[in-house]
Amino acid sequence: MQALVNAGGKGTRMGKCGVEKPMHLVGDKHTVERVIDALSGSSHIDRVLVSVSDNTLETEQYLKSIGVETIRTSGESFMDDIHDAFRNMEGDYILTCPSDLPLLTTEVVDTFIEYFVPGTMQSAIAVVDEETVRRVGITPSYTRESGGRNWVLSGLCIMNREGTLRGDYLEEYLFETNWPELAVNMNTPKELDLARSYFRE
């Protein structure tokens, strides 16, 4: 399976701090690099591509300098970037991941991929129960109800590539977890500080 890391967004919620969101250091590595490491370590993934844009030129330059494959997309919207990248990728299904999940591990990636059943499922997204997200110190901006509980989208997805490009409706399966590794989605300065605290500890 091929994997796409989305790193071309504007990162407006992080504020004007002079650093592109994927390039923030968490521990001794840039957050986008931590995501790439988690994906590259999976035996199920044979290619990792990172989408960048005019919003993240510093990220693009850095990734190229360390040998990471990138593709330039518009950076206007999530789906525009997905379509631009999927046209340059191969396979029936693509794993997609935002560049701001610095606690992501290869074990989490492997477990999610092994949950997915190609053919039976057309898309899946990993979610975290709302209580876990609040317990780690984050107030979710959006939740989805399932089975009488509220779930927070992590951004880690598997999507049917050709169906996505055609604009088909893809039934979405929820991979339900209580994993802090998927709970810290680094969109604000507070969440950046929280991610860094895990590595200080």
Backbone as a chain_set.jsonl record, in Angstrom:
{"seq": "MQALVNAGGKGTRMGKCGVEKPMHLVGDKHTVERVIDALSGSSHIDRVLVSVSDNTLETEQYLKSIGVETIRTSGESFMDDIHDAFRNMEGDYILTCPSDLPLLTTEVVDTFIEYFVPGTMQSAIAVVDEETVRRVGITPSYTRESGGRNWVLSGLCIMNREGTLRGDYLEEYLFETNWPELAVNMNTPKELDLARSYFRE", "coords": {"N": [[0.843, -1.195, 0.0], [0.445, 2.268, -0.728], [1.293, 5.406, 0.832], [0.118, 8.617, 1.79], [1.144, 11.698, 2.981], [-0.295, 14.57, 4.18], [0.776, 17.743, 3.833], [0.439, 20.352, 3.04], [-1.229, 22.378, 3.85], [-2.56, 25.553, 5.094], [-2.324, 26.019, 7.799], [-3.55, 27.824, 9.615], [-4.635, 27.953, 12.204], [-2.511, 27.653, 13.877], [-1.371, 30.084, 14.066], [0.625, 33.094, 13.54], [3.704, 32.29, 13.667], [6.104, 32.124, 12.463], [7.071, 29.685, 11.655], [6.506, 26.954, 9.546], [3.769, 24.728, 9.928], [4.255, 21.836, 9.633], [6.952, 21.795, 10.183], [7.518, 22.283, 12.817], [9.379, 21.567, 15.704], [9.227, 18.628, 17.567], [10.257, 17.135, 20.326], [13.28, 15.934, 19.189], [12.843, 16.082, 16.498], [11.279, 17.208, 13.435], [7.73, 17.596, 13.199], [6.469, 16.535, 10.875], [8.394, 14.778, 10.055], [8.359, 12.859, 12.034], [5.902, 11.649, 11.53], [6.371, 10.591, 8.966], [8.399, 8.745, 9.59], [6.955, 6.912, 11.18], [5.167, 5.851, 9.304], [6.911, 4.869, 7.325], [8.125, 2.816, 8.661], [6.368, 0.723, 8.585], [5.641, -2.527, 7.476], [3.668, -2.885, 5.695], [3.566, -0.765, 3.988], [4.812, 0.541, 1.019], [5.567, 2.838, -0.242], [5.998, 6.248, 0.481], [4.566, 9.327, 0.096], [4.683, 12.839, 0.18], [2.485, 15.523, 0.244], [2.955, 18.848, -0.652], [2.864, 22.466, -0.77], [2.569, 25.869, -2.015], [2.203, 27.001, 0.415], [3.909, 25.687, 2.097], [6.741, 25.794, 1.552], [9.224, 25.723, 2.795], [9.049, 23.323, 4.157], [8.902, 21.555, 1.975], [11.465, 21.944, 0.823], [13.127, 21.044, 2.896], [12.331, 18.33, 3.171], [13.015, 17.282, 0.674], [15.764, 17.526, 0.899], [16.418, 15.508, 2.647], [15.795, 13.285, 1.276], [13.107, 12.559, 0.948], [10.173, 11.801, -0.834], [8.228, 14.158, -2.563], [5.212, 15.916, -3.582], [3.927, 18.615, -5.375], [1.068, 20.365, -4.588], [-2.083, 22.211, -4.728], [-2.794, 23.275, -2.237], [-5.123, 24.472, -1.507], [-7.423, 23.136, -0.595], [-8.313, 20.233, 1.366], [-9.421, 18.069, -0.161], [-8.806, 18.823, -2.785], [-6.017, 18.629, -2.738], [-5.746, 15.909, -2.154], [-6.804, 14.746, -4.514], [-4.98, 15.722, -6.458], [-2.641, 14.418, -5.617], [-3.394, 11.66, -5.601], [-3.694, 11.123, -8.302], [-1.131, 10.747, -9.059], [-0.301, 8.48, -7.876], [-0.312, 4.922, -7.09], [-2.182, 1.826, -6.997], [-5.012, 0.218, -5.394], [-5.931, 1.179, -2.962], [-5.207, 3.868, -0.746], [-3.353, 4.95, 2.01], [-3.896, 7.722, 4.004], [-2.601, 10.522, 5.802], [-2.431, 13.183, 8.138], [0.135, 15.701, 8.549], [0.506, 16.385, 11.13], [0.446, 14.647, 13.355], [2.216, 13.925, 15.7], [2.683, 11.937, 17.622], [2.211, 9.556, 16.472], [2.717, 6.083, 15.816], [4.491, 3.275, 14.363], [3.342, 0.866, 15.116], [0.66, 1.559, 15.608], [-0.086, 2.337, 13.013], [0.259, -0.114, 11.614], [-1.667, -1.726, 12.922], [-4.035, -0.437, 12.239], [-4.032, -0.688, 9.409], [-4.184, -3.469, 9.206], [-6.687, -3.895, 10.204], [-8.303, -3.028, 8.144], [-10.292, -4.179, 5.432], [-9.816, -4.876, 2.255], [-11.934, -4.39, -0.579], [-14.261, -5.404, 0.808], [-14.456, -3.176, 2.426], [-14.53, 0.254, 1.537], [-13.536, 2.628, 2.457], [-11.916, 3.859, 5.411], [-11.582, 5.313, 8.648], [-9.51, 6.218, 11.333], [-10.553, 6.743, 14.611], [-10.845, 8.472, 17.775], [-12.018, 8.056, 21.09], [-14.03, 10.579, 22.612], [-13.631, 11.102, 25.347], [-10.991, 10.28, 25.848], [-9.548, 12.131, 24.301], [-10.184, 14.544, 25.586], [-9.117, 13.959, 28.063], [-6.367, 13.993, 27.627], [-6.004, 16.648, 27.397], [-7.097, 18.185, 25.349], [-9.588, 20.05, 23.67], [-12.01, 18.915, 21.64], [-12.855, 20.046, 18.345], [-14.761, 19.008, 16.741], [-17.002, 16.283, 16.725], [-18.086, 12.892, 16.128], [-20.945, 10.903, 16.28], [-21.338, 7.533, 17.24], [-22.593, 4.383, 17.942], [-23.654, 5.259, 20.345], [-21.681, 6.798, 21.493], [-19.317, 9.525, 21.445], [-16.964, 10.411, 18.976], [-13.691, 11.389, 17.914], [-12.194, 12.54, 14.983], [-9.149, 11.328, 13.745], [-7.703, 11.772, 11.475], [-6.177, 9.871, 10.225], [-6.515, 7.782, 7.572], [-7.868, 5.338, 5.246], [-8.384, 5.102, 1.83], [-10.298, 4.363, -1.078], [-8.665, 4.607, -4.049], [-9.289, 5.061, -6.871], [-12.067, 5.354, -6.729], [-12.26, 7.635, -5.156], [-11.105, 9.529, -6.867], [-13.02, 9.532, -8.877], [-15.094, 10.679, -7.576], [-16.918, 9.143, -6.203], [-19.36, 8.037, -3.774], [-18.096, 6.882, -0.797], [-18.535, 4.44, 1.479], [-17.88, 4.827, 4.894], [-15.928, 3.296, 7.295], [-15.519, 3.172, 10.803], [-12.655, 3.012, 12.703], [-12.37, 2.339, 15.85], [-10.821, 3.739, 18.654], [-8.989, 4.22, 21.772], [-6.635, 5.614, 21.871], [-3.94, 7.593, 22.829], [-1.942, 8.224, 21.015], [-3.193, 8.906, 18.682], [-4.695, 10.992, 19.429], [-3.532, 13.499, 19.803], [-3.638, 15.867, 17.757], [-1.982, 18.185, 16.089], [-2.825, 21.268, 15.965], [-2.901, 23.801, 17.087], [-1.076, 26.276, 19.082], [-1.276, 25.452, 21.778], [-1.731, 22.698, 21.528], [0.632, 21.961, 20.287], [2.471, 22.473, 22.366], [1.542, 20.544, 24.141], [2.11, 18.163, 22.742], [4.909, 18.329, 22.73], [5.381, 18.054, 25.438], [5.024, 15.343, 25.939], [7.359, 14.222, 24.956], [9.26, 15.443, 26.493], [8.725, 14.289, 28.925]], "CA": [[0.0, 0.0, 0.0], [1.147, 3.542, -0.716], [0.807, 6.317, 1.868], [0.215, 10.045, 1.491], [1.145, 12.617, 4.12], [-0.785, 15.882, 3.755], [1.58, 18.778, 4.501], [0.376, 21.552, 2.213], [-2.252, 23.309, 4.321], [-2.134, 26.882, 5.527], [-1.998, 25.986, 9.227], [-3.937, 29.124, 10.159], [-4.933, 27.897, 13.642], [-1.256, 27.703, 14.625], [-1.011, 31.482, 14.233], [1.831, 33.569, 12.861], [4.838, 32.019, 14.557], [7.325, 32.117, 11.683], [7.459, 28.309, 11.34], [5.442, 26.163, 8.934], [3.298, 23.744, 10.909], [4.944, 20.537, 9.594], [8.357, 21.929, 10.55], [7.694, 22.48, 14.256], [10.122, 20.508, 16.37], [8.637, 17.911, 18.69], [11.454, 16.395, 20.675], [14.433, 16.29, 18.351], [12.489, 15.926, 15.081], [10.122, 17.941, 12.922], [6.537, 16.761, 13.331], [6.236, 15.794, 9.64], [9.376, 13.694, 9.997], [7.879, 11.798, 12.934], [4.83, 10.942, 10.813], [7.017, 9.822, 7.891], [9.092, 7.614, 10.22], [5.96, 5.924, 11.599], [4.642, 5.197, 8.104], [7.988, 4.143, 6.63], [8.461, 1.621, 9.426], [5.357, -0.316, 8.4], [5.904, -3.505, 6.42], [2.533, -2.848, 4.761], [3.66, 0.435, 3.155], [5.987, 0.464, 0.155], [5.904, 4.167, -0.755], [5.443, 7.38, 1.227], [4.599, 10.562, -0.674], [4.223, 13.971, 0.986], [1.974, 16.638, -0.556], [3.355, 20.172, -0.174], [2.276, 23.514, -1.607], [3.179, 27.186, -1.808], [2.102, 27.309, 1.841], [4.909, 24.939, 2.884], [7.951, 25.7, 0.726], [10.328, 25.319, 3.67], [8.858, 21.883, 4.375], [9.287, 20.889, 0.73], [12.919, 21.992, 0.681], [13.74, 20.17, 3.9], [12.059, 16.921, 2.866], [13.851, 16.909, -0.468], [17.159, 17.447, 1.342], [16.641, 14.242, 3.36], [15.435, 12.189, 0.384], [11.691, 12.195, 1.014], [9.466, 12.118, -2.074], [7.158, 15.136, -2.392], [4.451, 16.339, -4.755], [3.379, 19.957, -5.188], [-0.379, 20.472, -4.802], [-2.545, 23.601, -4.647], [-2.886, 23.738, -0.86], [-6.371, 25.206, -1.326], [-8.341, 22.356, 0.231], [-7.899, 18.851, 1.601], [-9.786, 17.184, -1.26], [-8.014, 19.197, -3.968], [-4.675, 18.05, -2.576], [-5.897, 14.457, -2.281], [-6.967, 14.414, -5.93], [-3.703, 15.973, -7.138], [-1.687, 13.381, -5.245], [-3.867, 10.332, -5.995], [-3.444, 10.948, -9.736], [0.281, 10.403, -9.213], [-0.03, 7.317, -7.036], [-0.764, 3.65, -7.641], [-2.813, 0.898, -6.076], [-6.449, 0.371, -5.2], [-6.201, 1.899, -1.726], [-4.134, 4.731, -0.271], [-3.426, 5.423, 3.388], [-3.596, 9.152, 4.09], [-2.327, 10.931, 7.178], [-1.963, 14.563, 8.248], [1.53, 15.829, 8.989], [0.515, 16.928, 12.492], [0.194, 13.602, 14.361], [3.602, 13.61, 16.079], [2.781, 10.774, 18.502], [1.899, 8.366, 15.681], [3.729, 5.025, 15.824], [4.342, 2.226, 13.356], [2.409, -0.138, 15.638], [-0.691, 2.068, 15.349], [-0.288, 2.264, 11.566], [0.093, -1.519, 11.255], [-2.939, -2.225, 13.449], [-5.101, 0.165, 11.429], [-4.022, -1.316, 8.079], [-4.616, -4.862, 9.351], [-8.143, -3.849, 10.431], [-8.979, -2.715, 6.894], [-10.541, -5.331, 4.561], [-10.016, -4.387, 0.881], [-13.078, -4.989, -1.257], [-15.39, -5.296, 1.726], [-14.471, -1.771, 2.842], [-14.056, 1.222, 0.554], [-12.764, 3.635, 3.179], [-11.943, 3.743, 6.871], [-10.868, 6.369, 9.346], [-9.248, 5.94, 12.74], [-11.14, 7.745, 15.502], [-10.497, 8.355, 19.189], [-13.19, 8.444, 21.858], [-13.935, 11.965, 23.079], [-13.096, 11.158, 26.71], [-9.535, 10.195, 25.765], [-9.042, 13.398, 23.781], [-10.304, 15.548, 26.65], [-8.227, 13.571, 29.161], [-4.995, 14.417, 27.331], [-5.942, 18.099, 27.488], [-7.539, 18.823, 24.107], [-11.017, 20.205, 23.47], [-12.254, 18.628, 20.216], [-13.682, 21.008, 17.626], [-15.817, 18.28, 16.032], [-17.129, 14.869, 17.091], [-19.058, 12.112, 15.367], [-21.592, 9.935, 17.154], [-21.47, 6.15, 16.762], [-22.764, 3.434, 19.026], [-23.96, 5.941, 21.592], [-20.501, 7.51, 22.005], [-18.777, 10.548, 20.558], [-15.633, 10.072, 18.49], [-12.934, 12.472, 17.293], [-11.462, 12.062, 13.812], [-7.698, 11.502, 13.885], [-7.118, 12.129, 10.18], [-5.566, 8.676, 9.631], [-7.575, 7.203, 6.735], [-7.587, 4.529, 4.061], [-9.389, 5.487, 0.845], [-10.25, 3.779, -2.409], [-8.035, 5.654, -4.856], [-10.039, 5.371, -8.089], [-13.381, 5.847, -6.33], [-12.073, 9.013, -4.71], [-10.876, 10.363, -8.044], [-14.287, 9.643, -9.611], [-16.078, 11.372, -6.753], [-17.911, 8.194, -5.709], [-19.625, 7.976, -2.343], [-17.401, 5.76, -0.196], [-18.981, 4.161, 2.842], [-16.73, 5.001, 5.779], [-15.908, 2.491, 8.511], [-14.784, 3.812, 11.884], [-11.75, 2.193, 13.508], [-12.565, 3.032, 17.118], [-9.706, 3.546, 19.583], [-8.792, 5.158, 22.885], [-5.176, 5.741, 21.818], [-3.398, 8.957, 22.847], [-1.102, 8.433, 19.829], [-4.027, 9.501, 17.644], [-5.502, 12.058, 20.026], [-2.845, 14.79, 19.756], [-3.586, 16.382, 16.394], [-1.306, 19.422, 16.47], [-3.346, 22.373, 15.161], [-2.792, 25.067, 17.8], [0.104, 26.344, 19.962], [-1.508, 24.631, 22.97], [-1.54, 21.284, 21.171], [2.067, 21.804, 20.056], [3.093, 22.36, 23.692], [1.139, 19.257, 24.703], [2.906, 17.131, 22.063], [6.292, 18.423, 23.207], [5.461, 17.587, 26.816], [5.153, 13.89, 25.926], [8.741, 13.849, 24.709], [10.04, 15.878, 27.678], [8.503, 13.307, 29.98]], "C": [[0.881, 1.248, 0.0], [0.499, 4.466, 0.313], [1.06, 7.756, 1.451], [0.16, 10.826, 2.788], [0.742, 13.987, 3.607], [-0.063, 16.975, 4.536], [1.55, 20.087, 3.733], [-0.613, 22.595, 2.68], [-1.673, 24.616, 4.839], [-1.791, 26.95, 7.01], [-2.397, 27.255, 9.959], [-4.175, 29.094, 11.671], [-3.662, 27.93, 14.5], [-0.811, 29.153, 14.854], [0.281, 31.825, 13.52], [3.03, 33.429, 13.794], [6.148, 31.927, 13.791], [7.833, 30.737, 11.302], [6.28, 27.609, 10.686], [5.058, 25.021, 9.869], [4.027, 22.397, 10.816], [6.388, 20.586, 10.089], [8.581, 22.212, 12.032], [8.434, 21.286, 14.854], [9.319, 19.951, 17.532], [9.703, 16.918, 19.137], [12.592, 16.867, 19.79], [14.135, 16.18, 16.86], [11.331, 16.843, 14.71], [8.906, 17.015, 12.947], [6.262, 15.948, 12.066], [7.195, 14.616, 9.534], [8.962, 12.538, 10.907], [6.785, 10.977, 12.259], [5.424, 10.052, 9.725], [7.711, 8.592, 8.468], [8.108, 6.516, 10.613], [5.415, 5.153, 10.406], [5.703, 4.338, 7.434], [8.366, 2.861, 7.35], [7.499, 0.473, 9.233], [5.725, -1.238, 7.245], [4.798, -3.526, 5.382], [2.644, -1.698, 3.76], [4.946, 0.395, 2.349], [6.359, 1.797, -0.48], [5.236, 5.216, 0.116], [5.655, 8.636, 0.397], [4.045, 11.677, 0.205], [3.735, 15.076, 0.062], [2.359, 17.948, 0.133], [2.755, 21.208, -1.129], [3.054, 24.806, -1.404], [3.105, 27.621, -0.349], [3.246, 26.709, 2.654], [6.192, 24.718, 2.079], [9.169, 25.277, 1.549], [10.267, 23.817, 3.944], [9.306, 21.099, 3.152], [10.807, 20.83, 0.588], [13.601, 21.051, 1.659], [13.542, 18.699, 3.549], [12.89, 16.447, 1.676], [15.302, 16.721, -0.047], [17.46, 16.149, 2.079], [16.112, 13.053, 2.558], [14.001, 11.721, 0.443], [10.993, 12.664, -0.262], [8.306, 13.072, -1.802], [6.423, 15.355, -3.709], [3.839, 17.693, -4.443], [1.889, 19.938, -5.538], [-0.799, 21.915, -4.538], [-2.536, 24.14, -3.226], [-4.174, 24.476, -0.556], [-7.363, 24.464, -0.438], [-7.816, 20.93, 0.348], [-8.191, 17.981, 0.385], [-9.052, 17.541, -2.546], [-6.632, 18.559, -3.902], [-4.714, 16.531, -2.703], [-5.985, 14.056, -3.752], [-5.665, 14.614, -6.696], [-2.714, 14.843, -6.867], [-2.102, 12.005, -5.751], [-3.638, 10.077, -7.488], [-2.002, 10.511, -9.999], [0.693, 9.207, -8.358], [-0.641, 6.077, -7.67], [-1.401, 2.805, -6.553], [-4.286, 1.2, -5.9], [-6.77, 1.244, -3.996], [-4.967, 2.685, -1.298], [-4.386, 5.062, 1.195], [-3.052, 6.893, 3.402], [-3.463, 9.546, 5.557], [-1.933, 12.398, 7.191], [-0.537, 14.594, 8.779], [1.63, 16.245, 10.445], [0.06, 15.917, 13.544], [1.539, 13.122, 14.907], [3.762, 12.412, 16.995], [2.504, 9.465, 17.761], [3.053, 7.372, 15.721], [3.462, 4.023, 14.713], [3.351, 1.167, 13.821], [0.957, 0.281, 15.4], [-1.022, 1.953, 13.867], [-0.567, 0.821, 11.147], [-1.268, -2.051, 11.701], [-4.109, -1.701, 12.636], [-5.168, -0.497, 10.049], [-4.541, -2.751, 8.159], [-6.115, -4.963, 9.657], [-8.895, -3.73, 9.107], [-9.094, -3.954, 6.01], [-10.802, -4.817, 3.144], [-11.169, -5.126, 0.205], [-14.334, -4.899, -0.41], [-15.57, -3.85, 2.175], [-13.943, -0.906, 1.707], [-13.263, 2.355, 1.194], [-12.903, 3.393, 4.673], [-11.181, 4.914, 7.454], [-10.696, 5.974, 10.808], [-9.798, 7.085, 13.585], [-10.746, 7.433, 16.942], [-11.706, 8.796, 20.005], [-12.958, 9.809, 22.515], [-13.327, 12.058, 24.475], [-11.574, 11.11, 26.707], [-8.939, 11.522, 25.321], [-9.085, 14.474, 24.863], [-9.342, 15.238, 27.801], [-6.782, 13.986, 28.898], [-4.867, 15.932, 27.276], [-6.383, 18.855, 26.26], [-9.063, 18.897, 24.085], [-11.324, 19.994, 21.994], [-13.163, 19.672, 19.585], [-14.855, 20.329, 16.911], [-15.828, 16.838, 16.528], [-18.18, 14.211, 16.206], [-19.629, 11.039, 16.288], [-21.654, 8.567, 16.486], [-21.581, 5.239, 17.969], [-23.029, 4.087, 20.367], [-22.797, 6.679, 22.213], [-20.045, 8.53, 20.976], [-17.318, 10.237, 20.245], [-15.003, 11.269, 17.788], [-12.123, 11.897, 16.139], [-9.97, 12.337, 13.991], [-7.05, 12.02, 12.603], [-6.427, 10.963, 9.5], [-6.654, 7.902, 8.896], [-7.001, 6.188, 5.746], [-8.726, 4.784, 3.084], [-9.194, 4.72, -0.453], [-9.777, 4.854, -3.384], [-8.899, 6.034, -6.062], [-11.43, 5.905, -7.762], [-13.316, 7.293, -5.869], [-11.905, 9.947, -5.906], [-12.153, 10.543, -8.866], [-15.322, 10.46, -8.849], [-17.181, 10.465, -6.244], [-18.158, 8.402, -4.217], [-18.952, 6.719, -1.798], [-17.902, 5.574, 1.232], [-17.773, 4.136, 3.762], [-16.896, 4.152, 7.036], [-15.063, 3.214, 9.558], [-13.949, 2.773, 12.638], [-11.652, 2.879, 14.864], [-11.454, 2.691, 18.103], [-9.831, 4.481, 20.783], [-7.303, 5.477, 23.004], [-4.735, 7.204, 21.832], [-2.537, 9.263, 21.626], [-1.869, 9.088, 18.681], [-4.811, 10.703, 18.149], [-4.875, 13.433, 19.864], [-2.638, 15.182, 18.296], [-3.201, 17.854, 16.509], [-1.72, 20.608, 15.586], [-3.138, 23.746, 15.784], [-1.514, 25.083, 18.639], [-0.061, 25.498, 21.221], [-1.255, 23.156, 22.68], [-0.08, 20.986, 20.847], [2.79, 21.637, 21.386], [2.771, 21.012, 24.327], [1.956, 18.126, 24.073], [4.344, 17.14, 22.569], [6.436, 17.893, 24.614], [5.607, 16.071, 26.895], [6.617, 13.477, 25.771], [9.652, 14.354, 25.837], [9.919, 14.881, 28.795], [9.191, 11.976, 29.681]], "O": [[1.928, 1.28, 0.646], [-0.683, 4.331, 0.629], [2.08, 8.073, 0.839], [-0.75, 10.646, 3.597], [1.374, 14.513, 2.691], [-0.258, 17.122, 5.743], [2.515, 20.85, 3.764], [-0.827, 23.595, 1.995], [-0.462, 24.763, 4.998], [-1.05, 27.836, 7.435], [-1.666, 27.719, 10.834], [-3.945, 30.094, 12.351], [-3.725, 28.2, 15.699], [0.019, 29.422, 15.723], [0.948, 30.952, 12.964], [3.33, 34.316, 14.593], [7.195, 31.679, 14.388], [8.899, 30.612, 10.698], [5.166, 27.659, 11.208], [5.915, 24.422, 10.519], [4.391, 21.853, 11.858], [6.983, 19.549, 10.38], [9.724, 22.367, 12.46], [8.136, 20.135, 14.536], [8.801, 20.692, 18.367], [10.017, 15.971, 18.416], [12.833, 18.067, 19.661], [15.055, 16.183, 16.042], [10.512, 17.208, 15.554], [9.03, 15.808, 12.744], [5.862, 14.788, 12.162], [6.843, 13.573, 8.983], [9.192, 11.373, 10.582], [6.744, 9.754, 12.399], [5.028, 8.896, 9.579], [7.62, 7.508, 7.892], [8.379, 5.333, 10.409], [5.221, 3.94, 10.485], [5.427, 3.212, 7.022], [8.87, 1.923, 6.731], [7.776, -0.644, 9.671], [6.079, -0.774, 6.161], [4.958, -4.111, 4.31], [1.895, -1.659, 2.784], [6.034, 0.238, 2.902], [7.364, 1.883, -1.186], [4.057, 5.098, 0.452], [6.785, 8.97, 0.039], [3.047, 11.482, 0.898], [4.478, 15.526, -0.81], [2.124, 18.136, 1.326], [2.205, 20.855, -2.172], [4.069, 24.831, -0.709], [3.849, 28.503, 0.078], [3.526, 27.16, 3.765], [6.665, 23.59, 1.946], [10.039, 24.56, 1.056], [11.289, 23.131, 3.962], [10.007, 20.094, 3.275], [11.364, 19.78, 0.268], [14.541, 20.344, 1.297], [14.485, 17.911, 3.622], [13.407, 15.33, 1.682], [15.995, 15.852, -0.577], [18.613, 15.723, 2.139], [15.992, 11.948, 3.086], [13.699, 10.6, 0.032], [11.201, 13.79, -0.713], [7.492, 12.823, -0.913], [6.922, 15.035, -4.788], [3.292, 17.892, -3.359], [1.502, 19.546, -6.639], [0.028, 22.748, -4.168], [-2.297, 25.33, -3.018], [-4.321, 25.047, 0.524], [-8.06, 25.075, 0.372], [-6.995, 20.48, -0.452], [-7.32, 17.235, -0.063], [-8.708, 16.651, -3.323], [-6.139, 18.016, -4.891], [-3.815, 15.933, -3.294], [-5.307, 13.123, -4.181], [-5.286, 13.762, -7.5], [-2.035, 14.371, -7.778], [-1.273, 11.259, -6.271], [-3.412, 8.936, -7.892], [-1.703, 9.962, -11.059], [1.88, 8.956, -8.147], [-1.383, 6.159, -8.649], [-1.195, 3.029, -5.361], [-4.753, 2.295, -6.215], [-7.765, 1.97, -4.001], [-3.835, 2.231, -1.463], [-5.503, 5.412, 1.576], [-2.008, 7.275, 2.873], [-4.119, 8.982, 6.432], [-1.165, 12.826, 6.329], [-0.065, 13.63, 9.383], [2.735, 16.442, 10.951], [-0.622, 16.274, 14.504], [1.956, 12.006, 14.598], [4.875, 11.907, 17.141], [2.557, 8.389, 18.357], [4.22, 7.76, 15.667], [2.351, 3.935, 14.19], [2.598, 0.627, 13.011], [0.122, -0.546, 15.032], [-2.116, 1.519, 13.506], [-1.519, 0.561, 10.411], [-1.944, -2.747, 10.943], [-5.064, -2.431, 12.371], [-6.256, -0.828, 9.578], [-5.263, -3.196, 7.267], [-6.737, -5.994, 9.399], [-9.994, -4.265, 8.962], [-8.125, -4.697, 5.848], [-11.91, -4.363, 2.859], [-11.351, -6.329, 0.394], [-15.355, -4.378, -0.857], [-16.694, -3.36, 2.29], [-13.014, -1.296, 1.001], [-12.416, 2.969, 0.546], [-13.877, 2.8, 5.136], [-10.255, 5.441, 6.837], [-11.621, 5.462, 11.438], [-9.537, 8.255, 13.304], [-10.373, 6.311, 17.282], [-12.352, 9.788, 19.669], [-11.843, 10.143, 22.916], [-12.582, 12.996, 24.76], [-10.931, 11.82, 27.48], [-7.95, 11.987, 25.886], [-8.126, 15.227, 25.032], [-8.816, 16.151, 28.436], [-6.047, 14.296, 29.836], [-3.764, 16.458, 27.128], [-6.084, 20.042, 26.125], [-9.746, 17.934, 24.435], [-10.933, 20.82, 21.169], [-14.122, 20.13, 20.207], [-15.821, 20.988, 16.525], [-14.769, 16.243, 16.727], [-19.038, 14.873, 15.621], [-18.887, 10.352, 16.989], [-21.984, 8.46, 15.305], [-20.775, 5.309, 18.896], [-22.672, 3.54, 21.41], [-22.901, 7.147, 23.347], [-20.348, 8.414, 19.789], [-16.543, 9.854, 21.122], [-15.694, 12.062, 17.149], [-11.442, 10.884, 16.298], [-9.577, 13.448, 14.347], [-5.983, 12.632, 12.641], [-6.115, 11.046, 8.312], [-7.604, 7.422, 9.513], [-5.805, 6.189, 5.454], [-9.897, 4.696, 3.454], [-8.066, 4.46, -0.873], [-10.42, 5.894, -3.525], [-9.206, 7.21, -6.252], [-11.922, 6.809, -8.438], [-14.213, 8.084, -6.158], [-12.496, 11.026, -5.947], [-12.348, 11.59, -9.483], [-16.323, 10.887, -9.426], [-18.26, 10.938, -5.888], [-17.287, 8.879, -3.49], [-19.208, 5.616, -2.281], [-17.716, 6.441, 2.085], [-16.762, 3.505, 3.454], [-17.889, 4.279, 7.753], [-14.024, 3.793, 9.24], [-14.478, 1.782, 13.142], [-10.944, 3.874, 15.016], [-11.173, 1.52, 18.36], [-10.655, 5.396, 20.806], [-6.776, 5.595, 24.11], [-5.112, 7.972, 20.948], [-2.408, 10.424, 21.236], [-1.279, 9.739, 17.818], [-5.514, 11.358, 17.379], [-5.59, 14.433, 19.794], [-1.613, 14.875, 17.688], [-3.995, 18.675, 16.969], [-1.059, 20.915, 14.594], [-3.194, 24.756, 15.082], [-0.925, 24.031, 18.886], [0.903, 24.89, 21.687], [-0.643, 22.451, 23.482], [0.398, 19.88, 21.103], [3.634, 20.752, 21.521], [3.625, 20.407, 24.976], [2.437, 17.238, 24.776], [4.929, 16.084, 22.808], [7.479, 17.343, 24.968], [6.244, 15.562, 27.816], [7.061, 12.502, 26.378], [10.696, 13.759, 26.104], [10.875, 14.64, 29.532], [9.099, 11.041, 30.476]]}, "num_chains": 1, "name": "protein.A"}
